[in-house]
Amino acid sequence: MPAELLDEANQDAEEEFIFNEYAIDDTLDPLNRLLLYYQSDFSLQRLVLVRELCSTAQYAGYAESARAIVPLLTSFTQDAEPVVRQALVEQLFPLAEFFVQQGGDAGYQYLLNAFLPTAFELLVDKNVEVGVVALETIQKLAQLVHKEHVQSHLLNVVMTLAHDERAEDYRVVAAQLFNDLAPQFGSVFCTTVVLGELELLSNDSSFTVRRTVGSNLGGVCAVLTTEEAQRTVLSLYLALCADEIWGVRQACAESIEKVSEGLPEAMRVQFIVPAFQKLLEDDSRWVRTRAYESLGRLLHTLRSEDISPELLRLFTEMAFQSDNVESPLSEYCAFCFPAVVQVIGPSRWPEVADAYATMLKDVQWKVRKSLAYSLHEMAELLGTDITEEAIVPAFELLLRDLDDIKRGAVLNAEKFLALVTPATRDRLVPLLCHVPLESENWRLRNEVAKRIGAVAVLLSPDSPSFSSVLALVSRLLDDSVMEVRTSTYEPVAVILKHLRGANDEKYQNYLSSIVKLATAYSFRGRQMFAYVTEQVVKVGADDVLENALLDGMVKLAMDPVVNTRLVVDSVAERTILKNESWAHNAKVQEAMSVLQQQATSQEAVDAAAENAEAAVANTQILHDDSTADAVGMEVQAQQQQFDEGQEEFLRQQQELFHLKEKQELLQQQREENLLRLDQKEKQLTMMGGREDGGAPSPPQAKASTEGQPSVAGSGVSGVVGAGSSSSNGFSNNARATATSGLGDAAAATAEGKGSGTLGAPVVGEI
């Protein structure tokens, strides 16, 4: 037991030591906490401090931050943990923004002399993730640099990295920065300096550097303005497209879109398209695959007349290659299809119609998903006639597909239905209304609920499909998911506004179904009425509110359920009372007055309940106090009884110990008596043998000694005269006498234990 207590004490001491060693003192302000723990041996503490650098600077102010925080950047830059250095890079831009905004010119100098050098130092960090984050940070910091400081603090540093022959990683980073910082460098620096540096890097012995250059020419192309500079960068790109390393050619195929966008249209047709066609026929399958993936984006940068039928055919053939294991080209074709159609126009639709019809039945669900999300765009690009012929069947087909694909068709259903004829619309709306009824996906039902109001506005109240919309709205109002019901409130108000000037019978029936919500048995239905009223105010259906809904709001102001009254009050505060035309309405003021009265009475009831609870609590406290006293007295009595029992138990234990000692003494005396008797017996035997000469004893001697009670009754002389037979009788009687006392003592001991009295009776009997 003591060992366990010692181990527990040691463990508690160790835990307390660890807590004191690694816990941050929360009583310190952020700046003092940073200054105290920035060199902590615990990396997690340093990480937390670095992540709070910007907030610490805002707390301390510009002057204190410049004095205390900026000198710590060097320590964090050299931190042994990559995660700390990465967190530092992430904090550099917000910290620099704070310094520039609060410090003016002095803060701007910290940007040039502290934050930018730190970012460039971490750009070449051994950890890849730190370098990636540093590259993004430098792009952001460069936006804060003034034009007069671009060359000295940005361009020269990047050129230094580009000329570093020791590590190719520096040159790779330089190639990326030349492209990413091209907007900050400007057209002049890009023409006079950057192009020359890129030309050197494009001829670098490392294919990694050349590949990086091939992937990062689009930004430079977008900045160049002179034809000579554009031809220079074009020649660099074409040379890299013919590089002997397939990875370099693959990078060129990937960046074709940005390069094409940065060049004039004549150069695109004359140089880019032929070079790209060679990439489509490259010996490496990886280059060909990447080229086909980029084909749609390249076609989007061209004009319709610049796209030859052969080039367009190469694009449409991708739709028939869904079984390509290496790369699902049909996915890229479906994704870029609206962009290509935008370029070629409806006139060239027959050239791509078969490809579109094939992709609608593609086994890859991602292909059909891309087509579902672009239905409204295709309908807008192709016009009504082609839409009725090709896109409407696609809409019907995709609405019967998987839930993810249905969702794509539903998201822009109102835009698509607005582009078809009324007859087609009447045919498609019931199909759309059937989507949430057959789906257990509440998110899909929610998307339909958000858009059913806009779809209803497209229909005439007398159209046969309008009844499907009304039935769906009623169904969605009773949906099991609150999000779906909430999304339905606005469509209900929109439909009310749409119906009020049309068919009176249909309008009255629909309005009565909404008004019935105010007297619904479920409080949830009554709350729906308040929310629908709020949406009616937002859509501007003032006559509906005045004539039909305000009376229900007055009734709900007296609702027995508190939550319903709270909803009415919140709706009034959010919308009705903020509208000047409704704030002074008599019914609105009546409802607010009733709510105020209900609130006052509820406060009185709550106060009475609190007082009653307080009284009950006080009574309970008094009862608890008296009960506690009684319980305390009972505990004391039980404790006293326990102590007395303990004392009695100890006394009995002591008596038992003494009794055992006496019993052992008696046993020892018995053994001594037996030993003396044996010695006497031997002596008497020897004496009898000498007198009789060893003759056997007569039988009368034995009879004369029988029945003698003890050794004392017979006498020693009688025994001597009786011979050996008398000696045997003496021995037996003596043994019986000696053992009888011991047996009585043992019996008395057992009796003493049973009666609970130890020692006294035994001693007396002995």
Secondary structure in CASP SS format (residue, H / E / C, confidence):
PFRMAT SS
TARGET T0000
AUTHOR 0000-0000-0000
METHOD secondary structure of the structure
MODEL  1
M C 1.00
P H 1.00
A H 1.00
E H 1.00
L H 1.00
L H 1.00
D H 1.00
E H 1.00
A H 1.00
N H 1.00
Q H 1.00
D H 1.00
A H 1.00
E H 1.00
E H 1.00
E H 1.00
F H 1.00
I H 1.00
F H 1.00
N H 1.00
E H 1.00
Y H 1.00
A C 1.00
I C 1.00
D C 1.00
D C 1.00
T C 1.00
L C 1.00
D C 1.00
P H 1.00
L H 1.00
N H 1.00
R H 1.00
L H 1.00
L H 1.00
L H 1.00
Y H 1.00
Y C 1.00
Q C 1.00
S C 1.00
D C 1.00
F C 1.00
S H 1.00
L H 1.00
Q H 1.00
R H 1.00
L H 1.00
V H 1.00
L H 1.00
V H 1.00
R H 1.00
E C 1.00
L H 1.00
C H 1.00
S H 1.00
T H 1.00
A H 1.00
Q H 1.00
Y H 1.00
A H 1.00
G C 1.00
Y H 1.00
A H 1.00
E H 1.00
S H 1.00
A H 1.00
R H 1.00
A H 1.00
I H 1.00
V H 1.00
P H 1.00
L H 1.00
L H 1.00
T H 1.00
S H 1.00
F H 1.00
T H 1.00
Q C 1.00
D C 1.00
A C 1.00
E C 1.00
P H 1.00
V H 1.00
V H 1.00
R H 1.00
Q H 1.00
A H 1.00
L H 1.00
V H 1.00
E H 1.00
Q H 1.00
L H 1.00
F H 1.00
P H 1.00
L H 1.00
A H 1.00
E H 1.00
F H 1.00
F H 1.00
V H 1.00
Q H 1.00
Q H 1.00
G H 1.00
G H 1.00
D H 1.00
A H 1.00
G H 1.00
Y H 1.00
Q H 1.00
Y H 1.00
L H 1.00
L H 1.00
N H 1.00
A H 1.00
F H 1.00
L H 1.00
P H 1.00
T H 1.00
A H 1.00
F H 1.00
E H 1.00
L H 1.00
L H 1.00
V C 1.00
D C 1.00
K C 1.00
N C 1.00
V H 1.00
E H 1.00
V H 1.00
G H 1.00
V H 1.00
V H 1.00
A H 1.00
L H 1.00
E H 1.00
T H 1.00
I H 1.00
Q H 1.00
K H 1.00
L H 1.00
A H 1.00
Q C 1.00
L C 1.00
V C 1.00
H C 1.00
K H 1.00
E H 1.00
H H 1.00
V H 1.00
Q H 1.00
S H 1.00
H H 1.00
L H 1.00
L H 1.00
N H 1.00
V H 1.00
V H 1.00
M H 1.00
T H 1.00
L H 1.00
A H 1.00
H C 1.00
D C 1.00
E C 1.00
R C 1.00
A C 1.00
E H 1.00
D H 1.00
Y H 1.00
R H 1.00
V H 1.00
V H 1.00
A H 1.00
A H 1.00
Q H 1.00
L H 1.00
F H 1.00
N H 1.00
D H 1.00
L C 1.00
A H 1.00
P H 1.00
Q H 1.00
F H 1.00
G H 1.00
S H 1.00
V H 1.00
F H 1.00
C H 1.00
T H 1.00
T H 1.00
V H 1.00
V H 1.00
L H 1.00
G H 1.00
E H 1.00
L H 1.00
E H 1.00
L H 1.00
L H 1.00
S H 1.00
N C 1.00
D C 1.00
S C 1.00
S C 1.00
F H 1.00
T H 1.00
V H 1.00
R H 1.00
R H 1.00
T H 1.00
V H 1.00
G H 1.00
S H 1.00
N C 1.00
L C 1.00
G H 1.00
G H 1.00
V H 1.00
C H 1.00
A H 1.00
V H 1.00
L C 1.00
T C 1.00
T C 1.00
E H 1.00
E H 1.00
A H 1.00
Q H 1.00
R H 1.00
T H 1.00
V H 1.00
L H 1.00
S H 1.00
L H 1.00
Y H 1.00
L H 1.00
A H 1.00
L H 1.00
C H 1.00
A C 1.00
D C 1.00
E C 1.00
I C 1.00
W H 1.00
G H 1.00
V H 1.00
R H 1.00
Q H 1.00
A H 1.00
C H 1.00
A H 1.00
E H 1.00
S C 1.00
I H 1.00
E H 1.00
K H 1.00
V H 1.00
S H 1.00
E H 1.00
G C 1.00
L C 1.00
P C 1.00
E H 1.00
A H 1.00
M H 1.00
R H 1.00
V H 1.00
Q H 1.00
F H 1.00
I H 1.00
V H 1.00
P H 1.00
A H 1.00
F H 1.00
Q H 1.00
K H 1.00
L H 1.00
L H 1.00
E C 1.00
D C 1.00
D C 1.00
S C 1.00
R H 1.00
W H 1.00
V H 1.00
R H 1.00
T H 1.00
R H 1.00
A H 1.00
Y H 1.00
E H 1.00
S H 1.00
L H 1.00
G H 1.00
R H 1.00
L H 1.00
L H 1.00
H H 1.00
T C 1.00
L C 1.00
R C 1.00
S H 1.00
E H 1.00
D H 1.00
I C 1.00
S C 1.00
P H 1.00
E H 1.00
L H 1.00
L H 1.00
R H 1.00
L H 1.00
F H 1.00
T H 1.00
E H 1.00
M H 1.00
A H 1.00
F H 1.00
Q C 1.00
S C 1.00
D C 1.00
N C 1.00
V C 1.00
E C 1.00
S C 1.00
P C 1.00
L H 1.00
S H 1.00
E H 1.00
Y H 1.00
C H 1.00
A H 1.00
F H 1.00
C H 1.00
F H 1.00
P H 1.00
A H 1.00
V H 1.00
V H 1.00
Q H 1.00
V H 1.00
I H 1.00
G C 1.00
P H 1.00
S H 1.00
R H 1.00
W H 1.00
P H 1.00
E H 1.00
V H 1.00
A H 1.00
D H 1.00
A H 1.00
Y H 1.00
A H 1.00
T H 1.00
M H 1.00
L H 1.00
K C 1.00
D C 1.00
V C 1.00
Q C 1.00
W H 1.00
K H 1.00
V H 1.00
R H 1.00
K H 1.00
S H 1.00
L H 1.00
A H 1.00
Y H 1.00
S C 1.00
L H 1.00
H H 1.00
E H 1.00
M H 1.00
A H 1.00
E H 1.00
L H 1.00
L H 1.00
G H 1.00
T H 1.00
D H 1.00
I H 1.00
T H 1.00
E H 1.00
E H 1.00
A H 1.00
I H 1.00
V H 1.00
P H 1.00
A H 1.00
F H 1.00
E H 1.00
L H 1.00
L H 1.00
L C 1.00
R C 1.00
D C 1.00
L C 1.00
D H 1.00
D H 1.00
I H 1.00
K H 1.00
R H 1.00
G H 1.00
A H 1.00
V H 1.00
L H 1.00
N C 1.00
A H 1.00
E H 1.00
K H 1.00
F H 1.00
L H 1.00
A C 1.00
L C 1.00
V C 1.00
T C 1.00
P H 1.00
A H 1.00
T H 1.00
R H 1.00
D H 1.00
R H 1.00
L H 1.00
V H 1.00
P H 1.00
L H 1.00
L H 1.00
C H 1.00
H H 1.00
V C 1.00
P H 1.00
L H 1.00
E H 1.00
S C 1.00
E C 1.00
N C 1.00
W H 1.00
R H 1.00
L H 1.00
R H 1.00
N H 1.00
E H 1.00
V H 1.00
A H 1.00
K H 1.00
R H 1.00
I H 1.00
G H 1.00
A H 1.00
V H 1.00
A H 1.00
V H 1.00
L H 1.00
L C 1.00
S C 1.00
P C 1.00
D C 1.00
S C 1.00
P C 1.00
S C 1.00
F H 1.00
S H 1.00
S H 1.00
V H 1.00
L H 1.00
A H 1.00
L H 1.00
V H 1.00
S H 1.00
R H 1.00
L H 1.00
L H 1.00
D C 1.00
D C 1.00
S C 1.00
V C 1.00
M H 1.00
E H 1.00
V H 1.00
R H 1.00
T H 1.00
S H 1.00
T H 1.00
Y H 1.00
E H 1.00
P H 1.00
V H 1.00
A H 1.00
V H 1.00
I H 1.00
L H 1.00
K H 1.00
H H 1.00
L H 1.00
R C 1.00
G C 1.00
A C 1.00
N C 1.00
D H 1.00
E H 1.00
K H 1.00
Y H 1.00
Q H 1.00
N H 1.00
Y H 1.00
L H 1.00
S H 1.00
S H 1.00
I H 1.00
V H 1.00
K H 1.00
L H 1.00
A H 1.00
T H 1.00
A C 1.00
Y C 1.00
S C 1.00
F H 1.00
R H 1.00
G H 1.00
R H 1.00
Q H 1.00
M H 1.00
F H 1.00
A H 1.00
Y H 1.00
V H 1.00
T H 1.00
E H 1.00
Q H 1.00
V H 1.00
V H 1.00
K H 1.00
V H 1.00
G C 1.00
A C 1.00
D H 1.00
D H 1.00
V H 1.00
L H 1.00
E H 1.00
N H 1.00
A H 1.00
L H 1.00
L H 1.00
D H 1.00
G H 1.00
M H 1.00
V H 1.00
K H 1.00
L H 1.00
A H 1.00
M C 1.00
D C 1.00
P C 1.00
V C 1.00
V H 1.00
N H 1.00
T H 1.00
R H 1.00
L H 1.00
V H 1.00
V H 1.00
D H 1.00
S H 1.00
V H 1.00
A H 1.00
E H 1.00
R H 1.00
T H 1.00
I H 1.00
L C 1.00
K C 1.00
N C 1.00
E H 1.00
S H 1.00
W H 1.00
A H 1.00
H C 1.00
N C 1.00
A H 1.00
K H 1.00
V H 1.00
Q H 1.00
E H 1.00
A H 1.00
M H 1.00
S H 1.00
V H 1.00
L H 1.00
Q H 1.00
Q H 1.00
Q H 1.00
A H 1.00
T H 1.00
S H 1.00
Q H 1.00
E H 1.00
A H 1.00
V H 1.00
D H 1.00
A H 1.00
A H 1.00
A H 1.00
E H 1.00
N H 1.00
A H 1.00
E H 1.00
A H 1.00
A H 1.00
V H 1.00
A H 1.00
N H 1.00
T H 1.00
Q H 1.00
I H 1.00
L H 1.00
H H 1.00
D H 1.00
D H 1.00
S H 1.00
T H 1.00
A H 1.00
D H 1.00
A H 1.00
V H 1.00
G H 1.00
M H 1.00
E H 1.00
V H 1.00
Q H 1.00
A H 1.00
Q H 1.00
Q H 1.00
Q H 1.00
Q H 1.00
F H 1.00
D H 1.00
E H 1.00
G H 1.00
Q H 1.00
E H 1.00
E H 1.00
F H 1.00
L H 1.00
R H 1.00
Q H 1.00
Q H 1.00
Q H 1.00
E H 1.00
L H 1.00
F H 1.00
H H 1.00
L H 1.00
K H 1.00
E H 1.00
K H 1.00
Q H 1.00
E H 1.00
L H 1.00
L H 1.00
Q H 1.00
Q H 1.00
Q H 1.00
R H 1.00
E H 1.00
E H 1.00
N H 1.00
L H 1.00
L H 1.00
R H 1.00
L H 1.00
D H 1.00
Q H 1.00
K H 1.00
E H 1.00
K H 1.00
Q H 1.00
L H 1.00
T H 1.00
M H 1.00
M H 1.00
G H 1.00
G H 1.00
R H 1.00
E H 1.00
D H 1.00
G C 1.00
G C 1.00
A C 1.00
P C 1.00
S C 1.00
P C 1.00
P H 1.00
Q H 1.00
A H 1.00
K H 1.00
A H 1.00
S H 1.00
T H 1.00
E C 1.00
G C 1.00
Q C 1.00
P C 1.00
S C 1.00
V H 1.00
A H 1.00
G H 1.00
S H 1.00
G C 1.00
V H 1.00
S H 1.00
G H 1.00
V H 1.00
V H 1.00
G H 1.00
A H 1.00
G C 1.00
S H 1.00
S H 1.00
S H 1.00
S H 1.00
N H 1.00
G H 1.00
F H 1.00
S H 1.00
N H 1.00
N H 1.00
A H 1.00
R H 1.00
A H 1.00
T H 1.00
A H 1.00
T H 1.00
S H 1.00
G H 1.00
L H 1.00
G H 1.00
D H 1.00
A H 1.00
A H 1.00
A H 1.00
A H 1.00
T H 1.00
A H 1.00
E H 1.00
G H 1.00
K H 1.00
G H 1.00
S H 1.00
G C 1.00
T C 1.00
L C 1.00
G C 1.00
A H 1.00
P H 1.00
V H 1.00
V H 1.00
G H 1.00
E H 1.00
I C 1.00
END
